[in-house]
Amino acid sequence: MRIRYRPQDLTKLPRSVEYRSGIVYMINQQLLPREFKVEEFRTVESVAEAIKNMTVRGAPAIGAAAAFGLALYAETSKAKTKEEFFDGFYKAYETLKNTRPTAVNLFWALNRIKNLVEEHREDSLDEIRRLIVQEAQKIADEDVEANLRMGHYGAEVLPEGNVLTHCNAGSLATVHLGTVGAVVRVMHKDGTLKLLWLDETRPVLQGARLSAWEYSYDGLNVKLIADNAAAFVMQQGLVDAIIVGADRIVANGDFANKIGTYMLAVLAREHGIPFFTVAPLSTIDMNLKSGKEIPIEERSPEEVLTCGGCRIAPDVPVYNPAFDVTPNKYLTGIITDRGVVWPPFKRNLKKLFYSL
């Protein structure tokens, strides 16, 4: 696989989350597509709330935001002693850790910085602060590099034609480019993407609000459909491949992604359509054996009862799981930043993961 493009060749969008001089900057995804706004966050608590309320969302972007939350603590803490600093650090760690349960990148990024801090406990306080900020920036930069690699790997294996995706795994869901976003952007640049079908992705409409906004902004040929139109579009022979992101992939290849993904996977099998997920190695959780062990976040009933602030249903009981789990048997392949993993997934994920 040869890297042919740079990030600036593929998107005009800025990074979704950045950190500079004691301030975390995030694109407020709650406001899109009505308003594009980059907001400033100056406390760990405000970063945690932004993760909870989905101002920032998408597994890799959540991981980077959490890492920047720890960087923010490191640079702004007024602790005079290491003991004070470490007490505050672990409180910040717990605050960020307890925001959202399903996306494994959150825990991966926080633990990466925690482990670094524990390795350098004997260093000076100034050095520890510097190392935390440096590591958070590395996590963000590595995400962009990983997305670029995934884009090229994915473009090599997806067929030319029309691609369908669900939710938003684009630049807004990562630090930059996206997982799915990188693949379809490379395909667009290569001329192999004819049309990108976008599910609206109820109940929060990440496909309609976010994917449609960012891909059309970059000039891709997109068409938005209601979630319940996907089967009909496949039946008409208008979909050549399906590609989705992942919030957690486990050791046997089962994976959690936005609610509605499992339904698409079953439909893809029925219609003989290749079905891929794409995610960096940081999304792979080798500690869980199957998808049955993945914790599934249940969100507020108001997301289902309302749309755009308007009530669309009576006050009835609601079940609102944010994610579902797709069994590995429905997967054609897993596109990672280290290459494409093919069945049997349990053996090949282990081989890939532990060969690094």
ZIPE-V623729 format. One record per residue. RES is the residue in one letter. OMEGA is omega in degrees with one decimal (999 if undefined). BURIAL is b if it has 24 or more other C-alpha atoms within 12 Angstrom, else e. Layout:
res=RES omega=OMEGA burial=BURIAL
res=RES omega=OMEGA burial=BURIAL
This chain:
res=M omega=-179.9 burial=e
res=R omega=176.6 burial=e
res=I omega=-175.3 burial=e
res=R omega=-173.1 burial=e
res=Y omega=172.4 burial=b
res=R omega=179.6 burial=b
res=P omega=-177.7 burial=b
res=Q omega=175.1 burial=e
res=D omega=-169.3 burial=e
res=L omega=-179.2 burial=b
res=T omega=175.5 burial=b
res=K omega=-177.1 burial=e
res=L omega=172.6 burial=b
res=P omega=174.2 burial=b
res=R omega=-178.0 burial=b
res=S omega=-179.9 burial=b
res=V omega=-179.9 burial=b
res=E omega=177.8 burial=b
res=Y omega=177.5 burial=b
res=R omega=169.1 burial=e
res=S omega=174.6 burial=e
res=G omega=178.6 burial=b
res=I omega=171.9 burial=b
res=V omega=179.2 burial=b
res=Y omega=178.3 burial=b
res=M omega=167.5 burial=b
res=I omega=178.7 burial=b
res=N omega=-174.9 burial=b
res=Q omega=175.2 burial=b
res=Q omega=-175.1 burial=b
res=L omega=-178.1 burial=e
res=L omega=3.9 burial=b
res=P omega=-175.8 burial=b
res=R omega=-174.2 burial=e
res=E omega=173.8 burial=e
res=F omega=-176.3 burial=e
res=K omega=173.3 burial=e
res=V omega=-176.6 burial=b
res=E omega=-179.2 burial=b
res=E omega=178.4 burial=b
res=F omega=-171.5 burial=b
res=R omega=177.5 burial=b
res=T omega=176.3 burial=b
res=V omega=-177.9 burial=b
res=E omega=-180.0 burial=b
res=S omega=175.1 burial=b
res=V omega=178.8 burial=b
res=A omega=179.4 burial=b
res=E omega=178.0 burial=b
res=A omega=176.1 burial=b
res=I omega=-179.1 burial=b
res=K omega=-173.3 burial=b
res=N omega=174.9 burial=e
res=M omega=163.4 burial=b
res=T omega=170.0 burial=b
res=V omega=179.5 burial=b
res=R omega=-170.6 burial=b
res=G omega=-170.6 burial=b
res=A omega=-179.2 burial=b
res=P omega=178.8 burial=b
res=A omega=176.2 burial=b
res=I omega=178.6 burial=b
res=G omega=179.6 burial=b
res=A omega=179.5 burial=b
res=A omega=178.5 burial=b
res=A omega=177.1 burial=b
res=A omega=178.0 burial=b
res=F omega=173.5 burial=b
res=G omega=176.7 burial=b
res=L omega=175.5 burial=b
res=A omega=177.6 burial=b
res=L omega=176.6 burial=b
res=Y omega=-175.7 burial=b
res=A omega=-176.4 burial=b
res=E omega=-174.3 burial=b
res=T omega=179.9 burial=b
res=S omega=179.0 burial=b
res=K omega=-179.9 burial=e
res=A omega=-179.7 burial=e
res=K omega=-178.9 burial=e
res=T omega=177.5 burial=e
res=K omega=-179.5 burial=b
res=E omega=177.0 burial=e
res=E omega=-177.3 burial=e
res=F omega=-178.1 burial=b
res=F omega=175.8 burial=b
res=D omega=179.1 burial=e
res=G omega=-179.9 burial=b
res=F omega=-177.5 burial=b
res=Y omega=173.4 burial=b
res=K omega=177.1 burial=e
res=A omega=178.0 burial=b
res=Y omega=-178.6 burial=b
res=E omega=178.6 burial=b
res=T omega=-179.1 burial=b
res=L omega=-179.0 burial=b
res=K omega=-173.8 burial=b
res=N omega=-178.2 burial=e
res=T omega=-177.7 burial=b
res=R omega=-169.4 burial=b
res=P omega=-167.1 burial=b
res=T omega=-175.1 burial=b
res=A omega=-173.9 burial=b
res=V omega=179.9 burial=b
res=N omega=177.4 burial=b
res=L omega=-176.7 burial=b
res=F omega=178.8 burial=b
res=W omega=-177.6 burial=b
res=A omega=179.9 burial=b
res=L omega=-179.1 burial=b
res=N omega=177.3 burial=b
res=R omega=179.1 burial=b
res=I omega=178.2 burial=b
res=K omega=179.6 burial=b
res=N omega=177.5 burial=e
res=L omega=179.4 burial=b
res=V omega=-178.1 burial=b
res=E omega=175.6 burial=e
res=E omega=-174.1 burial=e
res=H omega=-178.0 burial=e
res=R omega=-177.1 burial=e
res=E omega=178.5 burial=e
res=D omega=177.4 burial=e
res=S omega=-179.8 burial=e
res=L omega=178.1 burial=b
res=D omega=179.9 burial=e
res=E omega=178.8 burial=e
res=I omega=177.1 burial=b
res=R omega=-178.0 burial=b
res=R omega=-177.9 burial=b
res=L omega=179.5 burial=b
res=I omega=-179.9 burial=b
res=V omega=-179.5 burial=b
res=Q omega=-178.0 burial=b
res=E omega=177.9 burial=b
res=A omega=177.8 burial=b
res=Q omega=177.9 burial=b
res=K omega=179.1 burial=b
res=I omega=179.9 burial=b
res=A omega=-178.6 burial=b
res=D omega=179.4 burial=b
res=E omega=178.0 burial=b
res=D omega=179.2 burial=b
res=V omega=179.3 burial=b
res=E omega=179.5 burial=b
res=A omega=179.3 burial=b
res=N omega=179.6 burial=b
res=L omega=177.9 burial=b
res=R omega=179.4 burial=b
res=M omega=178.4 burial=b
res=G omega=-178.8 burial=b
res=H omega=176.0 burial=b
res=Y omega=-177.1 burial=b
res=G omega=-179.4 burial=b
res=A omega=179.2 burial=b
res=E omega=-173.1 burial=b
res=V omega=178.2 burial=b
res=L omega=179.7 burial=b
res=P omega=174.0 burial=b
res=E omega=176.9 burial=b
res=G omega=-176.0 burial=b
res=N omega=-177.6 burial=b
res=V omega=176.2 burial=b
res=L omega=175.4 burial=b
res=T omega=-174.7 burial=b
res=H omega=-179.7 burial=b
res=C omega=177.6 burial=b
res=N omega=173.5 burial=b
res=A omega=-178.1 burial=b
res=G omega=-177.4 burial=b
res=S omega=-178.7 burial=b
res=L omega=-177.8 burial=b
res=A omega=-179.8 burial=b
res=T omega=175.0 burial=b
res=V omega=-179.0 burial=b
res=H omega=177.0 burial=b
res=L omega=-176.5 burial=b
res=G omega=174.4 burial=b
res=T omega=168.4 burial=b
res=V omega=-177.7 burial=b
res=G omega=179.3 burial=b
res=A omega=-179.1 burial=b
res=V omega=-176.5 burial=b
res=V omega=177.2 burial=b
res=R omega=176.4 burial=b
res=V omega=177.9 burial=b
res=M omega=177.5 burial=b
res=H omega=-179.9 burial=b
res=K omega=179.7 burial=b
res=D omega=-176.8 burial=e
res=G omega=-178.4 burial=e
res=T omega=175.8 burial=b
res=L omega=-179.3 burial=b
res=K omega=-178.4 burial=b
res=L omega=175.7 burial=b
res=L omega=174.7 burial=b
res=W omega=-179.0 burial=b
res=L omega=169.3 burial=b
res=D omega=178.0 burial=b
res=E omega=175.4 burial=b
res=T omega=172.2 burial=b
res=R omega=5.0 burial=b
res=P omega=-174.2 burial=b
res=V omega=171.7 burial=b
res=L omega=179.1 burial=b
res=Q omega=176.9 burial=b
res=G omega=-178.4 burial=b
res=A omega=-174.9 burial=b
res=R omega=-168.7 burial=b
res=L omega=-178.3 burial=b
res=S omega=-179.9 burial=b
res=A omega=-179.8 burial=b
res=W omega=-172.5 burial=b
res=E omega=-178.8 burial=b
res=Y omega=175.6 burial=b
res=S omega=176.4 burial=b
res=Y omega=-180.0 burial=e
res=D omega=171.7 burial=b
res=G omega=176.6 burial=e
res=L omega=177.0 burial=b
res=N omega=-174.1 burial=b
res=V omega=172.9 burial=b
res=K omega=-176.8 burial=b
res=L omega=176.6 burial=b
res=I omega=170.4 burial=b
res=A omega=-179.0 burial=b
res=D omega=-175.3 burial=b
res=N omega=173.3 burial=e
res=A omega=-172.5 burial=e
res=A omega=-178.3 burial=b
res=A omega=-179.7 burial=b
res=F omega=178.7 burial=e
res=V omega=177.1 burial=b
res=M omega=-179.0 burial=b
res=Q omega=179.6 burial=e
res=Q omega=179.9 burial=e
res=G omega=-174.7 burial=e
res=L omega=179.7 burial=b
res=V omega=-180.0 burial=b
res=D omega=178.3 burial=b
res=A omega=174.3 burial=b
res=I omega=178.3 burial=b
res=I omega=-178.1 burial=b
res=V omega=175.1 burial=b
res=G omega=178.1 burial=b
res=A omega=174.3 burial=b
res=D omega=172.1 burial=b
res=R omega=173.8 burial=b
res=I omega=-177.2 burial=b
res=V omega=-165.6 burial=b
res=A omega=-179.0 burial=b
res=N omega=178.2 burial=b
res=G omega=170.8 burial=b
res=D omega=-179.6 burial=b
res=F omega=175.4 burial=b
res=A omega=174.3 burial=b
res=N omega=-176.1 burial=b
res=K omega=-179.3 burial=b
res=I omega=-176.0 burial=b
res=G omega=-179.5 burial=b
res=T omega=-179.8 burial=b
res=Y omega=178.3 burial=b
res=M omega=179.0 burial=b
res=L omega=-178.9 burial=b
res=A omega=178.2 burial=b
res=V omega=178.8 burial=b
res=L omega=179.2 burial=b
res=A omega=178.6 burial=b
res=R omega=-178.9 burial=b
res=E omega=-175.0 burial=e
res=H omega=176.7 burial=b
res=G omega=-177.0 burial=e
res=I omega=177.3 burial=b
res=P omega=-174.4 burial=b
res=F omega=-176.8 burial=b
res=F omega=163.2 burial=b
res=T omega=-177.4 burial=b
res=V omega=-177.8 burial=b
res=A omega=176.3 burial=b
res=P omega=179.8 burial=b
res=L omega=-179.8 burial=b
res=S omega=178.5 burial=b
res=T omega=-178.8 burial=b
res=I omega=-179.8 burial=b
res=D omega=-178.1 burial=b
res=M omega=178.6 burial=b
res=N omega=178.2 burial=e
res=L omega=-174.2 burial=e
res=K omega=-178.7 burial=b
res=S omega=-177.8 burial=b
res=G omega=178.5 burial=b
res=K omega=-177.4 burial=e
res=E omega=-177.5 burial=e
res=I omega=175.3 burial=b
res=P omega=-177.6 burial=b
res=I omega=179.4 burial=b
res=E omega=171.8 burial=b
res=E omega=-173.5 burial=e
res=R omega=-172.6 burial=b
res=S omega=174.0 burial=e
res=P omega=-177.5 burial=e
res=E omega=178.1 burial=b
res=E omega=179.9 burial=b
res=V omega=-176.7 burial=b
res=L omega=-178.0 burial=b
res=T omega=174.5 burial=e
res=C omega=-178.4 burial=e
res=G omega=179.3 burial=e
res=G omega=-179.8 burial=e
res=C omega=178.8 burial=e
res=R omega=-178.1 burial=e
res=I omega=-179.6 burial=e
res=A omega=175.4 burial=e
res=P omega=-177.2 burial=e
res=D omega=179.9 burial=e
res=V omega=177.0 burial=e
res=P omega=-176.9 burial=e
res=V omega=168.3 burial=e
res=Y omega=-172.3 burial=e
res=N omega=174.1 burial=e
res=P omega=-177.8 burial=b
res=A omega=-174.9 burial=b
res=F omega=166.7 burial=b
res=D omega=-177.4 burial=b
res=V omega=178.1 burial=b
res=T omega=177.8 burial=b
res=P omega=-174.3 burial=b
res=N omega=-176.5 burial=b
res=K omega=-179.8 burial=b
res=Y omega=-174.6 burial=b
res=L omega=169.9 burial=b
res=T omega=-179.4 burial=b
res=G omega=176.4 burial=b
res=I omega=179.9 burial=b
res=I omega=179.4 burial=b
res=T omega=177.7 burial=b
res=D omega=176.7 burial=b
res=R omega=178.3 burial=b
res=G omega=-178.9 burial=b
res=V omega=178.1 burial=b
res=V omega=-179.4 burial=b
res=W omega=175.4 burial=b
res=P omega=-1.0 burial=e
res=P omega=-170.1 burial=e
res=F omega=-178.4 burial=b
res=K omega=-179.8 burial=b
res=R omega=-172.9 burial=e
res=N omega=173.0 burial=e
res=L omega=178.6 burial=b
res=K omega=179.5 burial=b
res=K omega=180.0 burial=e
res=L omega=-171.9 burial=b
res=F omega=-173.8 burial=b
res=Y omega=175.6 burial=e
res=S omega=-176.3 burial=e
res=L omega=999 burial=e
